[in-house]
Structures are given as structure tokens and as C-alpha cells.
Amino acid sequence: MSESDIVAVSGFVILFALMALRVPIGVAMGLVGIGGFAAIAGVQPALNLLAQSPIRTVTDFNLSLIPFFILMGVLATNSGMSRELFRAGYAWLGQFRGGMALSTIAACAGFSAISGSSVATAATMTKIAHPEMKRVGYPDDVSTGVIAAGGTLGILIPPSVVLAVYAYITEQDVGRLFIAGVVPGLLAVLMYMATVRVAHGRKLPKGVTFELGKAVRSLAGVWAVLVLFIAIIGSIYLGIATATEAAAVGSVLTALIGMLRRRLGFRALMESLIEALRTSVAIYTILIGAILFGYFLAITQTPQKITAILVSWDLGAYGTLAVILGFFLLMGCILDAMAMIILLVPIVYPVILQLGFDPIWFGIIIVMTVELGLITPPVGMNVFVINTISRDVSLPTIFRGVLPFVAADIIRLAILVLFPAIVLFLPGTMK
């Protein structure tokens, strides 16, 4: 092994050791990145890197959409939009057996369209939907499984913070990635609803009587979500605004709607700003660590060497893709979604390009794969969030409830791998 190979292997060992010791992922990547870079290039170049990279990252215009989308999700939550989505969903879908579960998935999809975060979606819907499903007799494994799976829509249905980070790492058009996520997101909603009926239909409560007037009136509560989604995704699709500009407009619109509806006072607005700031700082810390780690990968030529190894196996394009996706599924058991994207995409992305796969399509595929990590043991971030809020439901119960949805996710992943046009059709029509 060459010196750079020894440094690279040692760096990864130290990185996983630090994560095992519960050192924050951003800090761990930053430490390994600077240490590894110093081991090869010298201490002074590494210190110069440490001085310049954080400033460049936090002042990068392309990354400013992240705090805007986070703020939009916080404002939407604090102004009660999520509860209105659930009520509207139940008014239209409550007539079916398991209608409250179907309504929860629909509400998760709607909230995902304005939050961009799976954890936020799962936490919000746990507070709203779980008590209601418990009240009408839903088994705990079913109700929490539905919420955990529905929460994963937050990183696929645009706007998505994870897709934005993928776009930044791979230098892809974030607007095209957002539009590419629309059809797979809708497919996920339909397949989750089908899973509810197929896997749990017989043991769920019967539907309530459908009232057209009540259903129509319920739409009055969700107009704000529709306005925000159309304003953001429509402006990106039509080329009227960039993703960053749309994010800024979306956050301002959300605040104005909340204040006009008297849901956001000055105190609530300030609390929303503080909450969004905390979340944004945490994400930026991870990004800074990832960029420093990226310099370490570049100087050791780790991505190029891994590309050469995978190509030398001669598994073919789809065989190599299967290995990569399998690796992501495995890592999803120990890493959260953002960590996987930031840590692993720079390593496998050159392989994808060399194999001739479309980078926009791969972004959606890899985010869907990462979704599975949110509901699979032993980490399952969405599962832990639900358990923290609903402490009377054990982790094994929640994990048992998500199993049918894991199967649905794997089937959906296979469909989109075999038929990439499902992902690429809509962004292909953009101006």
C-alpha cells in the first residue's frame, strides 16, 4: 500500500471510531479531513484550508436555500398547517376502511411539500395523527408504522433539504432535482396507501360516512399549502425563479400567511426564527465537515481508486449499481440520511458517471435508498423520533409496523431503477 492508501484507510477507521464515540458527524469528518490532509500536504496547508473553507461554505449563495426551506417548514408547523392537512385528508379519505391511516399519509405528503425534512414531518404527524388513530382503535404498530413511513416523504417530495445537499455536492441543478422528485414522490404516496390496505386492511376500523359538504369545506384550511407548493415548484419548473429565489419567497409567504391568519404572533415568529437557526447551524456544521473531508478524499484519490476497483469487478453497469445501493442500505442501519449523502456520495458519484447513469436520476434513486435508513434498525431516525414523542409505544413495536412499508420501498426502488423515464420525464420538459 502507498502512503496515501495508508492515510485513507486510517482516516476512515478513525472517522467510524469517532462516530461510535458519538462525536457529531460534522466534527468527526472535519477532524479527519484536516488531519488526513495535514498528513500528506503538511500542517500549514491544512490550517489554511481550515481557515478558508467554513467562510466559503456559509457565504455560498447556492446553499442559502437550506435555511430558507427550514424556516418555511418551522413556520408552517407553528401556524397549524399540518393539522389542517390531516383534517382535510380525513374528510376526503375517511370513508374508506383504514381511512385515518390513508389521511395520515396524505397529510405527510402535503407537509413534506413545505417542510423538506423527514424528521420534522414524522415528529409533527406523531403529535397530530397518533392520538387520533389510538382513539379510534388502531393498533400501535400500524399507526406508528404509517407515520414513520409517511415521514420519509419529507426528503423526496420537493422541496427537499437532502436533495439540495446532493445537488451541491455533485454540482447538479437543484431545480431539476426537485422537479424529478415529484412523480416518485406521488408514486410513494400511492404505494404507501396500497400497503395500508393490503397489509393491514382487515384489522383497521371501518370508514365513516362521507359528507361532500364537509369535505369541500375542509379544503379551505389547506389553501395555504397549495399556494406555497405552486409558488415554489411552479416558479422553478417554469424557469421564473431559481430554487434559492423560490425558497426565499416561500419562507416570506409562509410567514405572511401565518400572520394574516393570526396564527403567528411576534413571539411565535421569533421562536420560529430561533428554531430554524439552530437546525440550519447543525446542517452547516455537517456541510463544513463534509467539505473538509472531501479535500482529504481528493488528496488521497480515494474516489478514483474505488471507481477503479468497482469497474475492475466487471459486474456491468446494473450489477455495480446494485452493489452501491446495497452498500447504502447497509450503511443506513448505522448512519442518518444526511450523513450518508455527505459521506458516501462523493465516493460513489465518479463510479456512477463512469457507468453512464444520469446524475439527476441517481440523485432520486439514492435519496430513496437513504429513505430506508430512516425506518430500518438499529438507527431508524424516524422511529426514534416517534418513540421519543409517544413513549408508551416501544421501539420493536414501531419497527414491526414499518416492515410492510420497507417492502413497498424496495419494490418502488426496483421500478424506478428499471424505468428511469419515470424520474426523468418531468425535468426533461423544463424550460
C-alpha positions in Angstrom: 0.0 0.0 0.0 1.2 3.5 -0.8 1.4 6.2 1.8 -1.9 7.8 0.6 -3.6 4.5 0.9 -2.5 4.0 4.5 -3.6 7.5 5.3 -7.0 7.0 3.6 -7.7 3.7 5.4 -6.6 5.1 8.7 -8.8 8.1 8.2 -11.9 6.0 7.7 -11.1 3.9 10.7 -10.7 7.0 12.9 -13.9 8.5 11.4 -16.0 5.5 12.3 -14.3 5.3 15.7 -15.2 8.9 16.4 -18.8 8.3 15.3 -19.0 5.2 17.5 -17.9 7.5 20.4 -20.9 9.8 19.5 -18.8 12.6 18.2 -21.1 14.7 15.9 -20.7 13.6 12.3 -19.7 17.1 11.1 -17.0 17.5 13.7 -15.7 13.9 13.1 -15.4 14.5 9.3 -13.8 17.9 9.8 -11.2 16.4 12.2 -10.3 13.5 10.0 -10.3 15.7 6.9 -7.9 18.3 8.3 -5.7 15.6 10.0 -5.5 13.5 6.8 -4.8 16.5 4.6 -2.0 17.6 7.0 -0.5 14.1 7.0 0.0 14.3 3.2 0.3 18.0 2.4 1.6 19.4 5.6 0.2 21.3 8.6 0.3 24.8 7.2 -1.8 24.0 4.0 -4.2 22.1 6.3 -4.6 25.1 8.6 -5.1 27.4 5.6 -7.9 25.0 4.4 -9.5 25.2 7.9 -9.4 29.0 7.8 -11.0 29.3 4.4 -13.5 26.5 3.9 -16.0 27.4 6.6 -16.3 31.0 5.4 -16.7 29.9 1.8 -19.4 27.4 2.8 -21.6 29.7 5.0 -21.4 32.5 2.4 -22.2 30.3 -0.6 -25.3 31.6 -2.4 -26.3 28.2 -3.7 -26.6 26.9 -0.1 -28.7 29.7 1.2 -31.9 27.9 0.1 -31.3 25.4 3.0 -32.1 27.8 5.9 -35.0 29.3 3.9 -36.6 25.9 3.4 -36.0 25.0 7.0 -37.6 28.3 8.1 -40.6 27.6 5.9 -41.2 24.2 7.5 -40.9 25.6 11.0 -43.3 28.5 10.2 -45.8 26.1 8.6 -45.7 23.8 11.7 -46.1 26.7 14.1 -49.0 28.2 12.1 -51.0 24.9 12.3 -50.9 23.9 8.6 -50.1 20.3 9.4 -53.2 19.8 11.5 -55.4 21.3 8.7 -53.8 18.9 6.2 -54.7 15.9 8.4 -58.3 17.1 8.8 -58.7 17.7 5.1 -57.3 14.3 4.3 -59.7 12.6 6.7 -62.6 14.5 5.3 -61.9 13.0 1.9 -60.4 9.6 2.7 -62.1 8.8 6.0 -64.9 6.9 4.1 -62.5 4.0 3.4 -61.5 1.3 5.8 -58.3 2.5 7.4 -59.2 6.0 6.2 -57.3 7.7 9.1 -54.1 5.9 8.1 -54.6 7.0 4.5 -55.3 10.5 5.7 -52.0 10.5 7.7 -50.0 9.5 4.6 -51.7 12.2 2.6 -51.0 14.8 5.3 -47.4 13.7 5.5 -47.1 14.2 1.7 -48.7 17.7 2.0 -46.5 18.7 4.9 -43.4 17.3 3.1 -44.1 19.7 0.2 -43.5 22.7 2.6 -41.0 21.3 5.1 -38.3 19.4 3.2 -37.4 17.4 6.3 -38.4 13.8 7.2 -37.7 14.1 10.9 -39.8 17.2 11.1 -42.6 15.5 9.2 -42.5 12.4 11.4 -42.4 14.5 14.6 -45.3 16.8 13.6 -47.6 14.0 12.4 -46.9 11.9 15.5 -48.3 14.7 17.7 -51.3 15.1 15.4 -52.2 11.7 14.0 -51.1 9.2 16.5 -53.5 10.3 19.3 -56.4 10.3 16.8 -55.6 6.8 15.5 -55.2 5.5 19.0 -58.6 7.0 19.9 -60.4 5.1 17.2 -58.7 1.8 17.9 -55.7 1.5 15.6 -53.0 -1.0 16.8 -49.9 0.9 17.9 -47.7 -0.9 15.3 -49.9 0.1 12.5 -50.4 3.8 13.5 -46.7 4.4 14.3 -45.5 2.4 11.2 -47.7 4.6 9.0 -46.3 7.8 10.5 -42.7 6.6 10.3 -43.1 5.6 6.6 -45.1 8.7 5.7 -42.4 10.9 7.3 -39.8 9.6 4.9 -41.6 11.5 2.1 -40.0 14.7 3.6 -36.7 14.1 1.9 -38.1 13.1 -1.5 -41.1 15.3 -2.2 -39.8 18.8 -3.1 -38.5 21.0 -1.6 -36.0 18.6 0.0 -33.0 19.6 2.1 -31.3 16.3 1.3 -31.8 16.8 -2.4 -30.4 20.3 -2.1 -27.3 18.9 -0.4 -26.9 16.2 -3.1 -27.1 18.9 -5.8 -24.4 21.0 -4.0 -22.0 18.0 -3.7 -22.5 16.8 -7.2 -22.8 20.3 -8.8 -26.2 19.4 -10.3 -29.2 21.8 -10.9 -31.2 21.7 -7.7 -34.3 22.9 -9.5 -34.2 19.9 -11.9 -33.7 17.5 -8.9 -36.7 19.0 -7.2 -38.9 18.5 -10.2 -37.5 15.0 -10.7 -38.7 14.1 -7.2 -42.4 15.0 -7.9 -43.5 11.8 -9.7 -41.5 9.4 -7.5 -43.0 11.2 -4.5 -46.5 10.7 -5.8 -45.7 7.1 -6.6 -44.5 6.6 -3.0 -47.8 8.1 -1.6 -49.9 5.7 -3.7 -47.8 2.7 -2.8 -47.9 3.5 0.9 -51.7 3.8 0.7 -51.9 0.5 -1.1 -49.6 -1.1 1.6 -52.0 0.1 4.3 -54.9 -1.6 2.5 -53.1 -4.8 1.6 -51.1 -5.4 4.8 -53.5 -4.1 7.4 -56.9 -3.6 5.8 -58.8 -6.3 7.6 -57.8 -5.2 11.1 -58.4 -1.5 10.7 -61.6 0.4 11.6 -64.3 0.8 9.0 -64.7 4.2 7.3 -67.0 6.9 8.3 -69.9 8.3 6.2 -68.7 10.6 3.5 -70.1 14.2 3.6 -69.4 16.1 0.5 -70.1 19.5 2.1 -67.7 18.8 5.0 -65.0 17.6 2.6 -65.3 20.7 0.4 -65.2 23.0 3.4 -62.0 21.2 4.6 -60.2 22.5 1.6 -60.4 26.0 2.9 -57.9 25.0 5.5 -55.3 23.8 3.1 -55.3 26.6 0.5 -52.1 28.0 2.1 -50.2 24.7 1.4 -51.4 24.7 -2.2 -50.4 28.3 -2.7 -46.9 27.6 -1.3 -46.3 24.5 -3.3 -47.5 26.0 -6.6 -45.5 29.2 -5.9 -42.3 27.3 -5.2 -42.4 24.3 -7.6 -44.3 26.1 -10.3 -41.8 29.0 -10.4 -38.9 26.5 -10.5 -40.5 24.4 -13.2 -41.4 27.4 -15.4 -37.9 28.9 -15.0 -39.4 32.0 -13.4 -37.1 31.7 -10.3 -34.1 29.7 -9.2 -34.5 27.2 -6.3 -32.8 29.7 -4.0 -35.1 32.6 -5.0 -38.2 30.3 -4.7 -37.0 29.2 -1.2 -36.7 32.9 -0.1 -40.2 33.7 -1.5 -41.7 30.6 0.1 -40.4 31.4 3.6 -41.7 35.0 3.3 -45.1 33.8 2.0 -45.4 31.3 4.8 -44.7 34.0 7.4 -47.2 36.4 5.8 -49.9 33.7 5.5 -49.4 32.8 9.2 -49.6 36.4 10.3 -52.7 37.2 8.1 -54.5 34.2 9.5 -53.5 35.3 13.1 -51.6 32.1 13.7 -48.2 33.7 14.0 -47.7 36.5 16.5 -44.4 38.3 17.2 -43.4 35.8 19.8 -44.1 32.7 17.6 -42.3 34.3 14.8 -39.2 34.9 16.9 -39.3 31.3 18.2 -39.6 30.0 14.7 -36.5 32.0 13.6 -34.5 30.7 16.5 -35.6 27.1 15.8 -34.7 27.4 12.1 -31.4 29.0 13.0 -30.5 26.1 15.3 -31.3 23.5 12.7 -29.5 25.4 10.0 -26.4 25.7 12.1 -26.4 22.0 12.7 -26.7 21.3 8.9 -24.0 23.8 8.1 -21.7 22.2 10.6 -22.1 18.9 8.8 -21.5 20.5 5.4 -18.3 22.2 6.6 -17.1 18.9 7.9 -18.0 17.2 4.7 -16.2 19.7 2.6 -13.0 19.4 4.7 -13.4 15.6 4.4 -13.8 16.0 0.7 -10.3 17.6 0.4 -9.0 14.6 2.3 -10.7 12.3 -0.2 -9.3 14.3 -3.1 -5.7 14.3 -1.9 -5.7 10.6 -1.2 -7.6 10.0 -4.6 -10.0 7.6 -2.7 -13.0 8.1 -5.1 -10.8 7.3 -8.2 -9.3 4.2 -6.6 -12.7 2.9 -5.5 -14.0 3.6 -9.0 -11.2 1.6 -10.5 -11.9 -1.3 -8.0 -15.6 -1.5 -8.8 -15.1 -1.2 -12.5 -12.5 -4.0 -12.4 -15.0 -6.4 -10.9 -16.7 -6.4 -14.3 -20.2 -6.7 -12.9 -21.8 -4.5 -15.6 -23.5 -1.2 -15.0 -26.5 -2.5 -13.2 -24.5 -5.1 -11.2 -22.2 -2.3 -9.9 -25.3 -0.1 -9.2 -26.8 -3.0 -7.1 -23.6 -3.2 -5.1 -23.6 0.6 -4.4 -27.3 0.6 -3.4 -26.8 -2.5 -1.2 -23.9 -0.7 0.5 -26.1 2.4 1.1 -28.8 0.1 2.6 -26.3 -1.5 4.9 -24.9 1.9 6.0 -28.4 3.1 6.5 -28.5 0.8 9.6 -25.8 2.9 11.3 -25.9 6.4 9.7 -28.6 9.0 9.3 -29.8 10.3 5.9 -27.7 13.5 5.8 -24.6 11.7 6.9 -24.9 9.1 4.2 -25.4 11.6 1.5 -22.5 13.8 2.6 -20.1 11.0 3.4 -20.7 8.4 0.7 -21.9 10.3 -2.4 -18.5 11.9 -3.1 -17.0 8.4 -3.1 -19.5 6.6 -5.4 -20.5 9.5 -7.7 -17.5 9.1 -10.0 -18.4 5.5 -10.4 -22.0 6.4 -11.5 -20.7 8.9 -14.1 -18.2 6.4 -15.5 -21.0 3.8 -15.8 -23.1 6.3 -17.8 -26.0 6.7 -15.4 -27.9 10.1 -15.3 -26.8 12.1 -12.2 -30.3 13.5 -11.7 -31.9 10.0 -11.8 -29.2 8.7 -9.5 -29.9 11.6 -7.0 -33.6 10.4 -6.7 -32.6 6.8 -6.5 -30.0 7.4 -3.8 -32.4 9.6 -1.8 -35.0 6.8 -2.0 -32.4 4.3 -0.7 -31.4 6.7 2.1 -35.1 6.9 3.0 -35.0 3.2 4.0 -32.4 4.1 6.6 -34.9 6.3 8.3 -37.1 3.4 9.2 -34.7 0.4 9.4 -33.0 -0.8 12.6 -30.9 -0.1 14.6 -30.8 3.6 13.9 -34.1 4.4 12.1 -34.2 8.1 12.9 -38.0 8.5 12.2 -38.6 5.5 14.5 -36.6 7.1 17.4 -38.4 10.4 16.9 -41.8 8.7 17.2 -40.7 6.8 20.2 -39.4 9.9 21.9 -42.8 11.6 21.5 -45.0 8.6 22.1 -43.1 6.9 24.9 -45.8 4.3 25.5 -45.0 2.6 22.2 -41.8 0.5 22.2 -39.2 0.6 19.5 -39.8 -3.1 18.5 -43.5 -2.3 18.0 -42.7 0.6 15.7 -40.1 -1.3 13.7 -42.6 -4.2 13.3 -45.1 -1.6 11.9 -42.8 -0.3 9.3 -41.8 -3.7 7.8 -44.6 -3.7 5.1 -43.5 -0.2 4.1 -39.9 -1.2 3.8 -41.0 -3.9 1.3 -43.0 -1.3 -0.6 -39.9 1.0 -0.8 -37.8 -1.8 -2.2 -40.4 -2.5 -4.9 -40.6 1.2 -5.7 -36.8 1.4 -5.9 -36.7 -1.5 -8.3 -39.4 0.0 -10.5 -37.5 3.3 -10.8 -34.2 1.6 -11.5 -35.8 -0.4 -14.3 -37.8 2.5 -15.7 -35.7 5.7 -15.3 -38.0 7.6 -17.6 -40.4 7.8 -14.6 -37.9 10.1 -12.9 -36.5 11.9 -15.9 -39.7 12.7 -17.9 -40.8 15.8 -15.9 -37.4 17.5 -15.6 -37.0 16.8 -19.3 -39.9 19.1 -20.0 -38.5 22.1 -18.1 -37.6 25.3 -19.8 
